[in-house]
Amino acid sequence: MVDAVKRQYDSSRRQEQARENRRRILQAAHELFVNRGYGQTTIADVAAAAGVAVETVYAAYRNKATLLHRAWDLAVGGDDQDVLLLDRPELRALLDEPELAARLAALAVVNTAIMRRTAALHVAVRGAASSEKAAAAMLAEIDRQRLETMATHARAAAATGQLAVSQDECRDVLWSSTDGTLWYRLVQQSGWTDERYAQWLGRFWASMLVG
């Protein structure tokens, strides 16, 4: 019985250590991709920054393209849980809000938090897309996923009967204003706080979309 408990304890420790290694690897990759560039970052660089062996990085993520994809997923979700963004509690609660203007205000708050986590990496991916196939593929995937997400929000908005525009126009407005450019210009370059930006974005969406 003692040996069985010890084996279970050792197994739990190994699993937690592996998870911590993966978390450190993704954080190191994110920082290197942002500060050095995707093309200039090697797996060996990531391993050194994370404090793990190169073989550990390959075992966890196989290649640099997968590492970029998972680093992006971690930045979007804010954690390493394998849960789709729209299935997260904050998004489910948001979609239950019956008043569309209030829903858009809440969406602006969520989006601002995501921009805080992802904007710098998004800039790095865009910068590498012209010369790196993996970065170009990742950029296309980011845009596709965001368009699908905003289409879901637009359908839900149309279902409230409170839209002043078509469902497609709502989708396009949301999609066009959530790629990080506005956040980067107003927060990073113009010095707005995240709170001010979120409030402005919510009012902008309401003025454009709510009847």
Phi, psi and omega in degrees: 000318180297317180297321180295318178295319180296318179297319179295320178296315180297320179296318179296320179296318180296319179295318179293322178295320179295319179294319179295320177299316180297320179296316179295322179298314181293319178296319179294318179298315179304310183296320181290318179299321181288313188274329183253333184105146181297314183295330183271356181262131178252164175300323178296323177298315181297315180300315180297317181292327181275347181075034179230170177285152177303321181298329179294320178295314180297320181295325183277324190228000173069310183203175185289327180297317177295322178299317177297316181299314182288326176297321177295314180302318179296319180293319181295310184281335181084358177205177184263017178285138182273069182233128178299148184303315183290345178266000180282149187305320183294327178281323178296317179296321180300315182290346176274352180290120184284333181272119188296319180299319178292323178296317180293324176297319178292321177297323178297322178295314179297314181297322179297319177296320178294320178298321179302322183276332192246341191302315182295320178292323178299316177300318180295319179294317178299320181294330182269347189297331183287338183239349183239117182300321181295321179292319178297318178295321179294320179298316178296322180292321177300312180296320180296314181296319181293322177297318178297318179297315181290331174296322177296316178296322180293320177298316179294323178294318179298326181293341178283343184074014185251004180286140176265354181230176177290162177299320180294321179293321176301313178303314184292322178295315179296316182296317184290336184256013181233022180270001178101344183295312180298315180300315182297316181296314188276323182270304184288320185264325184261353173086012176295153171278161176299322181297314179298317180297314181299318179296317179296316182297319177298317178293321179298311179299316180298319181292330182273331195242335187266131179277000000 
